[in-house]
Amino acid sequence: MSDLVALQRDYLLKLISDVRTDHDLKFLVIDSVVENIFGYLFTNPKELLNYVTGVDKIDSSKRKGQASVDAIYLVAPTKFNISCIDADFSNIPPKYKRGHIRFLPGFEGHLVQFFHSKRYISQYLASLSEAKLGFIPKESQYFQTLGIDKPLQIFFNRNCGDLIEKNIKKTINSLLDICILTGEYPIVRYSEPLPNQTELTPATRLVKKLAFEFQNTLDNYARDHQDFPPQSNRPRSVFIITDRTLDLFSPVLHDFSYQAMAYDLIDDIDLKTDTYHYNAENEMGENEEKTAKLLDLTDPDWVDLKHQHIIDASDYLAGKIKEIIAKNPLLVDRTNVKNTTDLLSVVAHLKDFDEERRRLILHRTLIDACLEINQTRQLAKHAEIEQDLSGFGLNMEGEKVKSIINPLLISLSSKEPSITDKVRYIIIYALYRGGLVEQDYMKLLNFLGINEEHDFFSHFMTLFKNFEMLGFKLIKDDLKTKPFRKEWFHDTIIKDSNVYNTSRYIPAVGSNLSKLITNPLLLSEDFFPYVKDKPIELLDEEELEAAGAAASVNSSASLRNPRHKAAWTKHSGSNAKQQNRAPRQRFFYYVLGGVTYAEIKAAYDQSHLKNRDVFIGSDGIVTPLSFMKSIEYLGTPREMLDLDDDRKEKETVPDFFFDSLAPVAAPVSQKHIRSHNPQHAQQNQQQQEQQQNQNQNQNQNQNQNQNQNQNQSVASPPPASSSPVPDKEDKKKHNKFQKFFRSKKKE
């Protein structure tokens, strides 16, 4: 199984190692963006010290540098970073000997102009290139496009239309970089919306735009780099591009796998940094605050647990705790152990196994917190109505549920679910029905005790209405209007005793990947067309003739070109043994506008079931609560969204960049400007004006001395200042120097 974390780490280390310097000494300078990427690649930042002399933040006041050593700048292409680099080399002496700049994707347009306007970078620039780091490998099989803030707003809020092109480019860069990193030249397919969806929401056309521009960018890269893709007997990969509108059930269903449940329910998890803040007992029996990263890289138990159903995860962890206690009977006192909480206390007091003990306590604490919320809100009890509605009205036995509104009303009238849970049930019911009239929503909200005067009433009605911005008309015009037509691609599990009733839903990601991997023909070409390069064995007679004609006109576009041919067509039946030894085929699946943890899990499931490498990516992760909030804000004016793209770009470097300036000698070249900092620039200008005045006074004194000593063979040297010599002792010294110069001339 290929691991995106390992692949990107290897790429990064090679990028650093390929920079050649004197004695192989080099500093690495990074910014907060790259620092965040490093957090997913290295368990300890000190690992980098095997490859560089030191690692510093570009905006750190503690960064000293060394004028005899080169620096690698691995940073995002921003005006601030460019100004900082220029400031490093405007000092005397410069902070580093030379600079090797490796910008993240996005160095174009106004940034290129700004870069070339800088005075000192070009004098010390050793090399400049792009680092193919347009995404973050947040998991071994999940990658996230770098630098897209609030993707649902950017792509589906009509007030943010000006930001689409910029963020589509970021997305294309991430898709290209994932292909370069894995050495894949995939066949690209995309989801095609129905006409009624595009009429309702023009943003649903963005998937096609993204797919075609990505294909064009990929082709251009392959044309310019003859070593791409590298030679391999791996079957050719497939890249599916979809958007959030394809599956609207997944983001509003509560998923009961450990990872999805934790990120949905636990407020103490920072969704942006994957950091969990919790309290736990230490060896001394004291309760203390702790933090932990929920990352594959640093936590093998998290890898084992995260995709298990919460009940299975709890049982699995209890087994591990019992196992460690059983292996160390002399270290613990089990006399008072009666339940899992007591076992946890026993583990906390173990005198050894620090790292393993820490992980066990972490996950026991987090799982217990999830189970407690589940018990309070009775999520598992009311999940049946969610599963029946999203499962096309079928129950676990595969039978159609009669009068499905009745179990819905029972859930809505129960006191345990929260208000947001009940609103989720209403949305799921409306999706199942193809929309409801406005009066029905008002009645259902009144049933919850939310009338028109309630503070939440307008918020929930806006939420229901704004679903049309995601290509689904949740509020029908009137009772005679037919249900909104949409093609659904998810699936449900029936008649399987091995599956929990709370986990029967299969997201569209899982269903589509299953069909694609089993047989590409199972994934409808009407809804998932090819951009180009349809595999030859799937072409009908008319398509074969068209492909042959195209190949005769332009041989580079021939489907028989191995760079454009599906790799699985290279193996014949007689070559089956060789095919079995070939590396596993890879499949990529990208969701524009945010992906759910259930969908990420579905990609892993298909990878394990079908023995293929499956990678899933998006521009963000959504939970039920964050998804509903985002939809409510889809009509909000752009200035109220506080988007990163709308924040003023920082440009001025901090003053401490110039604290170590060397003193300037009196005769200084006037063409040098020491600093781009306005304060220091003003000081330098004042120094230059003072120097000019001194030079003018010196010239005037020289002219006066020349007029007074016209008959002398050697003129006396100009005075050190414009003021006259004040005393007799200085005059004597002056005359001695005159005699000395005269005697030298006679000689």
Phi, psi and omega in degrees: 000126177287147184237116182298325180297313180293321181296315181289326177296316179297320178298316182296316181294324177293320178301318180289317183293330182288347177279111183268130180223170177298127178059016179058032175263132181199140174266147175250122180248124184234170174243185185293330179296311180291325177300321177295319177297317179302327181299337179261356184249332186232133176290330179218124181303339180294344176302329182291340182290352172282348185240338181225161180289325180194159178237126182227149171281140185294333182255020180275135178287346181271356181286116184261317183079178178205121189295344182261002184238142178285159177233141172258120177262105176253094189215164173288146180281088178236160179298322180297312180297320179297318179296322178295318179298316180297320179296325179302325184259001176272348177288159174236109359283165178294159183292328180225164181290310178214166179238131174250107187264128176235094181280145168292164180304147178119006180277093184200172174058234185296334180290323177296316178298317179298319179299313182287344178281346181283144191274323192260336183303314184298331181287334185241008183283121178267322180198155181214125178203175182261135173270126183281068182234053183277006180213163176250124174280086185289338174217174181297334182233008177238129177236150184232128179303137185278133166081024175252117183259129179052064186300326180297323178291315185297319186267339186237349174276120186293344177280355183247022183303327182291344183265352186296310185301316181300317184278336171296321178296319177299318180296315179299318178301319181292320180292321177296316182294326178292326177290318179296317182298319182270353181069033183249140173241082194282162166278130187254129173232159182215161180274132181255117181286162175286155180304322181293335177287317180292328176294321181284320184222096179303337182296343178293347177281349184297331180299315179295317178301314180298315183298315183289320179291325175296316178300317180296317178296319179295317179297318179296320179296317179296325179291325182274345182233096185292347177272005178245134354283155179294155179299133181199148174263015176287136177303146184296139185280167178232137181240115178259129178243123179228186174222179186295336183288344183295322182226102181266348177285316188306316183285350179250353176277144173275124180260141187256012171285153189303309183298311182298319182293317181297313182288336179279322191257331191266114181290340184279004176261124176278111186294333182281325184252358181057038182250133180252125178255125184209169177248137180209157181280138178261186183299330183276002181081010181264144178273126183222156179282139181224159173228150179210145176269128178268076185233143175302322187296323188253354188219095179297330178294324177298320178299318182288328190265327198300328182261005176280151171301146187303326178291316179295321180296320179295315179294320180298317182291321177300322178296321179293322180295315178298323181295316182291327177290319181296327181283346183227059186295335183280346184267351187227158175248111186260011186295329184257012182280120180235335181212183183295328178296319177295321178299320180297320178296322178297315180298321182299333183263007175297144183270357183220190177059046187305308186292315180294320178298318179300316181293319180297317179295318179304306186286328176295320179295315183290318179295317179298323178295320178296315181295325179294317178293320177302319180292319181294316184265358179051046183296317181295321181298318184267001179291339182299319180292325176298313184292322179293316181293314180288342178267034175064027178083011181262142175272187184296335180273000180084011180262147179291129180284124180277140179048060186295344178293333183294308176297333176295314181295327177297316179294322181290333181271350180288148183275340187288313182298147176286169178300318181294325175299315182293323177294324175300316180299321179295316180297315180299319178296318180294322176297318179297320183278349183080023178109156177228159176283160185301324181296327179294320178296320180295321179294317181294321177293320176298326177297332177274356183089019180246100178264185186294337179274352182290146182299329185272348188303308183295326179296316181290322179293322175296320178301312180298316183293322186288353176299335179295338176285351173253021173081022177219123182274094184284333177254114180282155182292317179202178184294334182279345180293132180291155176304144181295130184272127176214142176275125179259140183241002177279179181214174178222154180259131178230156175053045178228106184288346180276354183251133177295143178298336180278356186228039181277341185288132175247113181300160179304327178304311181293317181296315181294317179296320179301314179295315184298316183289321180293312179196118182305336180290340181288338178268108189307128178287341177294323182260342178226070182291161175274144171287316175192181173061042173297132182306140186302319185291349179262355182282141172274182186299316181296319180292325178295318178296317179296321180294321179294320178295318180295322181292326180289329178283317183223099186297333181292342180263004184298138177288349178272353173292124184300339179282346182238014185250140177299126186295335182289347177280352182281343186258128176264172180296327180286350183251028187298322181297318178295323179296322180295332180274352182291152176301157183292140177293149182249143177230134179244140181223121183239135180243112177282126178101011175109143181235157179259162177294329177296323179289322176298316178299320181299323178294317176299318181301315180292327177298316180288318183290322186259001179056049179229159173275115180241126178240132179241141182220163177195185178256005178173170178242135181245145171249166180307316182291314181294326179295314180294322177297318181297319180295320179301327183269004185296339177259006184287140176303146186301322184293345180263358184271344180054054180280146176301324182295339183262357179282144182298132183286125180288139184226320185285133181276155180295156181297330185294347175299338186246010181293334185260023180298134177285149179294147183263134177292161185301308179278098183244142180295131184283349181274355178269133171247121189286332189208151172267359177287128184303321182294314180288328177297321179293319178297317179297320180296319178296319178298319180295319179296319177299318179296321178297318178298319177298317180296321179296317178298320178297318180296320178296317179296322178297318179296319178296317180295322179295322179292324181284334185240044182298325186274354181280142183288328178232125179287146178289151180297150181296145180298157181290337178217173182280352180278149180290160178289124193277329188229172185291325182299319178293326178293320178299315178299322180297316180294322178301318179295325178295314178299322181297316180292324179295315181298322178297326181288321179298320178299000000 
